[in-house]
Amino acid sequence: MKLKNKNLVICIMLVFTLFYNGSLVDGHTNINAEDYDLIIYTYESLLADPGFDYIGAFANYSGIPKEKIKLVLLEDANTIVTQASLEKENPVADVLIGIDNVLIHTAKDEGILQSYESPTLVNISSELVQNLDPEKYVLPYDYGIIALWYDRSRINTTSTPALEDLTLEGIIENDLDKKLVVEDPTLSSPGLGFLLWTIAVYGDPKINLNGLLDQDWRDWWRMTSDDLRIAPSWGAAFDIYYSESEDRPIMISYGTSPAYDVCHPQWGVGPGVEQPSKAIVTHEQGKNNAWLQIEGIGLVNNAPHEENAKKFIDWFLSTELQDQIPLNQWMYPANKNANVPECFLNAAINPDDVDILNDIISPTVMHDNLDMWKTDWETVIIEGTKKTDYTTFSFIILSLSFVSLAYIITKKKNR
């Protein structure tokens, strides 16, 4: 495992974001709920590229003045859950956006959400609802598979035929771990999705989970730990992936990521042109295997503005908002009636065409073992490399957390 100093800045974003966007004081946002009619916690990149002003759009729809809607942007969904947990005895937020089908277990344990049967659920796939949270503490707004995303100008099926029918074992056999960037699963949702992917494929003898291959997921990480590049976030991974000098043309991302390269109004090559990148899954037992991520929106337990929060959730799941998901969020919209452009459909991997691994790990098994898996992953990675890498990593994060603020303000942040 190798960690470059330029990627540490992304980790420091959490420190900065908490103080700058959320104005944290002693672990709590310095926000008076009585000053607003609606308060929303979400992550920074939500609908951000090229960008849709969902707060302004909801203000126009609802009649609530935009200045009476407070949007608090936090680093990621983990931070959202942590912040709401700190405030659960005296809630500040009304709505939480970004809790996925893994983090929901933590959110429910913390008791920060209340179930809500939105009338817009009639337009949401029941399968998505069941796979996210059958109890409806969070409701699906987008979904997509975790995938291996590669730059076709630097690596392709001509230079590396193994990409055509890749397996996790094939990553090692073809030295592709030396080309791969993965995100830290203790910090990043796509990183965690990939960890669960490896667990579902190999299994876990510690808990008698067979997986597809009835082996031990830890062995894959032990064999790759010296050669993988592990980044603290999707954005940090993208910085490495995008840099040709780093020679890491493959990263853990989403099956929808190639659509960005084709369909983005500023950066995309446009339809009819050979797409610059491609996303792939792995093919153990002749299947197309990948982990499905579903993101949800939830009503805070004892929300200060409950009726406005419900109105916002209903609107967020309507086609007015859901039509914006593909080309601003770069995921599939949960609403079955939302418009998904042809350009997006042609470039992205449709989850319906993939063998979803999620069913191998039941919600109960996930709930009972997730913390253990994260701890074991850290142990395996630290054993496979120099322990000082992580010690130094933590020290630099603390040291740079204040001197790097000017840089962070202008730094583009990604999922």
Phi, psi and omega in degrees: 000138178231140178232124181265144183300327183295337180277346179294333182301325181297321179297323183292342179305326180300314180300311182295315184299318182298324181274328187272306182280319185262348181051056184289137174229116182052040176084004181232147178291138180276061183233133175264114183302333181290345181278351185228165176258349179197133179232128186236131171254130175207182181266161192295328188269005182301119177052036191260350187221111002287344171124133174228126182279081184288335176290316177297320180294319179290324177300316178297321182289316190269337186085358175284126180304138183303324182289349178264004176251119182258120176255118178253116182262118179249170189295316183199180184294327177301317180294323178300312180295317179299315182295315179296327179294320178298331186257008192293337177284338178214076190301141175256311182283154174256326186225138173244128180240126174124357179288125186257187187285003170254312183291341180304327181296318177294315181300320180289323176298324181283344178069033185266355185237158170235144182295143180218122179267082182292139177297340180284353179297342177297339180259005181252135179304128178297331178295320177296317180299314181296321182283337177272298181194100181302336180278353172065035170286331168229147183243140186292137171238337173206167180200160177180164181267148167287138185212167171270120184251126182229152179273113187288345177283342183246336176209139184202178184288344174285313180283331184223083183302336182299339179297336182295324186219053190287146169237167175299321176296324179295334175300318179287312185299329182257015178057027180282345173296336176283350180251358193255138172248128175238155178266148178297118183291346177277351183237338193231137180290317174295327176296319178292321177301320179291322176301314180294327174303311181294325179292317180294325180286310187271330184089177181218103181296340178300326184240017180059038174264115186286324188065192178285328189247356178054051177234212181230118182301332183297330182296322179298316181290326176297318183287338183254350191300327181285339188250335177294151166258122182252123182248154183283346183204169175299318181298319178293321177297319180296321177303318179290313180302319186286337183275114180297328181293337178285337180056048176232076187276009177232137176217159173281121181214226184233156176294346178268352186302322178299334179297328177300316182292336182263315194259346183301132185297337180255318188258344185286151180280344180090157180293155179088356178248143179304127186290138185290338184222167180215149175249141180224161174245185178253163195233043174298139179055030177071014180257169174257093192262133176199160178265134180265127173254130176240127179257144185229165177241136186225153177269127182290139177296128184060041180303136180299330182232064192299317183293319177294325178296316178297320179297320179294315180299315178302316181291321183296332179267001178277166182294336179303317177273316186298331176298338182273348186299310187302314188258010172232330179256339179059045173221172175278136177286147181283332181288124184295340182264000181290151179276124176245112185302148180302321179304315180296313182300322183287333185263332186269160171273124177280125179303336178293342182264008186239149173275107186284130183275347188304325183295342180290330181249105183291159177305323179293315178297319178300310182301316187283339190237354186301313180297320178298318180297317179297317179296316179297321178299313179300318179298314180298315182294317181293321177294330183275356180217189180280128181301331181295339177302313183284325177297312178298319179305311181294320181297317182294322178304313181292320183293323186267357190299333180257325183286346184260009187298319181298322178293316186295324182303322184265352183285131176291132183253140179237173181301000000 
